[in-house]
Amino acid sequence: MDSGRTAVVTGASSGIGEVYARRLAAEGYDLILVARRKDRLENLADGLKAACGVKTEILAADLTQEPDLCKVEERIAAAADLEFLVNNAGFGTRGLFFQAPVEEQDRMHRLHVLATVRLSHAALSRMVSRGKGSLVNVSSVAGFAQSPGNASYCATKAWMNSFTEGLYLDLAAAGSPVKVQALCPGYTITEFHDVSGIGREHVPARWWMSAEGVVDASLRGLERGNLFVVPGWRYKFYVILLEVAPGCIVRPLALRIRGKYGR
Ligand SMILES: NC(=O)c1ccc[n+]([C@@H]2O[C@H](COP(=O)([O-])OP(=O)(O)OC[C@H]3O[C@@H](n4cnc5c(N)ncnc54)[C@H](OP(=O)(O)O)[C@@H]3O)[C@@H](O)[C@H]2O)c1
């Protein structure tokens, strides 16, 4: 490896991360695929190597664990031809903050926040000195407002939005052409809701997006240099409403929605 252009995708074993891996392989990127489920990564890596003729490497890692995070961080720092990083690995939880296990909340902050900091730093040091590259942080529309039962999820995704905006400004201040994006999807059909045990039945069909549609919107947004990408017109409209509506309207509405649909 390290002779062409390399992309690193975290959470590549399913859903949005797997689609990034497929799209980037089709564009000719060599891949470093990261997640915990090694068998899934191996199948994907073998398939993409055969179908697209790219080099693939897998790193089985739990990014909430320091030794595993160090391993991925060091691999990124050593990738001389690194041109793309997708910080995508993530998960949701059920239950009110003080009723849910604190270990789960701790793992979420480690994954969404600390792993994003460490891997972004390793990647951007490399990309800025090369004068090219793209970094996508997979956030969520949940980053634009809080909702009951989602305190850590909304907070970590809001952090991701703010952090990515900060990186954008740092890169602009340095005159670097390296691109950053916060991808903010709404409900997307992946394993996310199965893993977290959150039902899908309360969400009307028209609000669901495909992982392919979400990733394609992200890649189009990168070409245009868009910092925030919210796929789908319904969610674009929703985010605009959240930005203009005062908290004294948004918060009671969030409580009413939870009261109606529960979780
Ligand atoms: N689906 C939605 O409705 C939705 C909406 C907005 C934002 N998002 C965001 O999109 C991102 C991808 O989620 P998805 O919808 O594609 O869900 P998914 O199908 O469940 O994929 C999540 C990925 O993250 C990996 N992952 C989870 N914990 C990990 C850990 N500790 N270490 C390393 N990898 C880990 C999983 O792999 P392993 O289990 O093999 O480790 C899997 O590959 C997440 O950041 C999520 O917050 C999803």
The ligand as a Gaussian input file, in Angstrom:
#p B3LYP/6-31G(d) Opt

LIG

0 1
 N      -28.859000       5.376000      10.555000
 C      -29.299000       6.585000      10.915000
 O      -30.535000       6.847000      10.998000
 C      -28.300000       7.684000      11.201000
 C      -28.761000       9.024000      11.208000
 C      -27.857000      10.037000      11.467000
 C      -26.525000       9.760000      11.693000
 N      -26.097000       8.466000      11.693000
 C      -24.671000       8.214000      11.964000
 O      -24.111000       7.469000      10.903000
 C      -22.960000       6.773000      11.386000
 C      -22.978000       5.341000      10.837000
 O      -24.100000       4.671000      11.362000
 P      -25.008000       3.693000      10.487000
 O      -26.350000       4.313000      10.380000
 O      -24.320000       3.273000       9.249000
 O      -25.159000       2.491000      11.528000
 P      -24.575000       0.987000      11.503000
 O      -25.044000       0.274000      10.286000
 O      -24.942000       0.423000      12.839000
 O      -23.000000       1.200000      11.408000
 C      -22.238000       1.630000      12.515000
 C      -20.787000       1.290000      12.249000
 O      -20.001000       1.763000      13.354000
 C      -19.149000       0.702000      13.778000
 N      -18.856000       0.831000      15.197000
 C      -19.740000       0.936000      16.226000
 N      -19.096000       0.982000      17.401000
 C      -17.763000       0.902000      17.109000
 C      -16.589000       0.885000      17.908000
 N      -16.640000       0.933000      19.246000
 N      -15.384000       0.786000      17.291000
 C      -15.307000       0.724000      15.941000
 N      -16.388000       0.728000      15.131000
 C      -17.601000       0.802000      15.720000
 C      -19.932000      -0.571000      13.473000
 O      -19.051000      -1.678000      13.276000
 P      -18.778000      -2.879000      14.300000
 O      -20.051000      -3.165000      15.020000
 O      -18.308000      -3.987000      13.405000
 O      -17.695000      -2.335000      15.176000
 C      -20.560000      -0.208000      12.134000
 O      -19.665000      -0.452000      11.088000
 C      -23.016000       6.880000      12.916000
 O      -22.036000       7.816000      13.346000
 C      -24.407000       7.380000      13.217000
 O      -24.464000       8.164000      14.392000
 C      -26.954000       7.422000      11.448000

